Amino acid sequence: MTSHHLRHSHRESHALEHVGWLRAAVLGANDGTLSTASLIVGVASASSGPREMLIAGTAGLVAGALSMAAGEYVSVSSQADLEHADLTRERHELRDDPEGELRELTGIYVKRGLDPMLAAEVARQLTEHDALGAHARDELGLSKAMAARPTQAALASAFSFAVGAAIPLAVAALVPFNHASVAVVTVSVAMLAVLGGLGARTGRAPVIRAVLRVVVLGIAAMLLTIGIGKLFGTTV
């Protein structure tokens, strides 16, 4: 088997390669399902009619998706600004004190367990190849896979929130009003369990623990809004 074949026959896929959009998508779908379902059952429990329940659910879907997109964009943009500032500072340091930066990189590799001579050689070769990339990765902990992408995160959050919210809203629209709360809670809990399992599986985390966590918290949130709806009566 040739070395060329070896280089191209072994390609690994890691969850961290998709961590930015994956985190935003899972969070958005969970939030969309839970918040919209809670809003719907809360309004239904206040003895409002089906029209009010559906209006509240639709408003929750639209407002929540826009809010998630805006919040995620601002948050990830701040992260991107910090990354850009760190890279700019590192670029200036490499220009003004290349020898000092080479020693710093060597020290990093020594702390990671390399022999000092080998560490110095590795640092030298990586500096010659891509000095800024080496310092970004090994000194600052930045990489292309983990880089902040505000637009991608915002779109993933908005879309996933809308998809998650559409599930309980569709159930509320299709089921008779008298049975809407039970149906919405049942379907939403199942949806949360699926999302929790998918997120855990993709991230190589324990599935059962993730599912139990999201289901228990989801049920608690929906029961609380049902209680609030019953407590405060018949108007929205």
Beta strands, then each sheet from edge to edge (+ up, - down):
end
